[in-house]
Amino acid sequence: MSDPSEAPKKRVPTPVAVLGTGKVGRLVCQLLAASGDYAVTAVDFDPSHARAAVSGADGALLPGCRHSTADFGDRAALSVALAGQGYVVSCAPYHCNVRIAEVAREQGVNYLDLTEDVATTKAVMALAEGSDLAFIPQCGLAPGFVSIVANWLASQFEELESVKMRVGALPLYPHNRLKYNITWSTDGLINEYGNPCEAIVAGRKVSLPPLAGHEVFCIDGEDYEAFNTSGGLGTLADSWSGRVRNMDYKTIRYPGHRDIMALLMEDLKLNEDRDTLKRIFERALPHTHQDIVLVFVTATGWRNGVYSQEAYAKKIYHTERGGRHWGAIQITTASGVCAVLDLHASGQLPRSGFVRQEDLPYEHFIANRFGRAFA
């Protein structure tokens, strides 16, 4: 493998299709196009969104970029969109990803996505079997970057007792009882709040209920709560099974959020009527790009005969880039998937098959031109 500190050598631009040009997909297009090493095609159901994703602040198309439209539920349309591409990055809703991955395999295109959905990841893993293409799901923040950090910390111990992963994308100025604004996909938010959560407890892989495991803590004088949510552990439970006593993932929110969500999803049974819950959220909760991402990971165990703990804590804020304002969740998620793609394209990851986030060395990721957003 090449030295991760070296800038990738200039190469003929690699064709990449970015499917879905919402909050994250738009920034993925901008980052890849600005690097000069990727010929980006933005694909969306809405042609105006697709064009905007590969346009500069002045509205002109970025050099070497194209845009097109496609219905992600239409296999024929997906085949056209992926023809001739080297990579596809799915920033589409999680329920579209299995179909996109299937078409990617048919078209001979390497596949990446941002999904937190456990069933989707298992389906992608099955598609990767026997393929000479790379299938790399869960390339965002959580799962994604947090998986890379957790694996890096865990690997520093001779005997590992516990790994705790805590991540939150929070509005800086919430003004409602939920203390929450929408910063990313409403579908993804409801999915992680409503589905079973994988964990390792007392050495056994188990399934825990979402919204359970409530805890409170303080970072830099600010109070937070955390609770079980689905998907954030990624494939770590399988990778570390038999080597750690306890491992879990929880989402960080401001205090009081979890109790209201439990009322909505459990007592009022809206987890069984997610379309209604989505309509409530999108009608009542404002979208915001004024946000902060918190990443807090601890690993505890024995090293050199001493019971020890290593921790990683990071705050990332919304900011201006390229004459545009981007939210912290956009920056972290888009930078994560771009770094993974870049590492694969430059030969620093396995070339084919199913690639787990924990297959990415932390040192390579953080030295990458896109991964430096976390540095």
Protein Blocks (a to p, Z undefined) as FASTA:
>chain_A
ZZfkbccddddddddddehjafklmmmmmmmmmnopaccddddfblklmmmmmccfkopa
cehiacddddfkbmklmmmmmgopabdcdfbdfklmmmmmmmmmmnopacddfbfbfklm
mmmmmmmgopabdcdehilmbgcjkmmmmmmmmmmpfbdfbdcdddddddfbbcbfkopa
cfbdfklmmmmmmmccdddeehiacdddehiaiacddeehiacdddddehjlmmmlmmmg
oiafbdcddddddehklmmmmmmmmmnopmmmmmlmmmmmmmmmccdfbdcddddddddd
deehiacddddddddddddeehiacdfklmmmmmmmmmmmmmmmnopacfbdjddfklpc
fklmmmpmklmmmZZ
